Amino acid sequence: MILLACWGGLWGIVLWLLIRGTSGYVFLGWAVALGALLPSIVVLFVLPSGHELEGRRDPRRIFSTLLLNVAWGLGLAWLMRLI
């Protein structure tokens, strides 16, 4: 869990640096795209997951991973606007 928090924090800093100069729908679009797609690709296709390699092609797993990371990206974008 600590490792996830560390990588999430580092990705949050990178995402912050990439989208801080945008605004409006462009800002939200980049937050969703970068917050959802890149971490999901890494989780689903790059990181080894032991016995769950077959489950990576499961549409439910792909959808839930994308949905979780979209929420994370939008949450970070919302926090960026508050700060």
Secondary structure, DSSP 8 states (H G I E B T S, - for coil): -HHHHHHHHHHHHHHHHHHTT--HHHHHHHHHIIIIIHHHHIIIIIS--GGGTGGGG-HHHHHHHHHHHHHHHHHHHHHHHH-
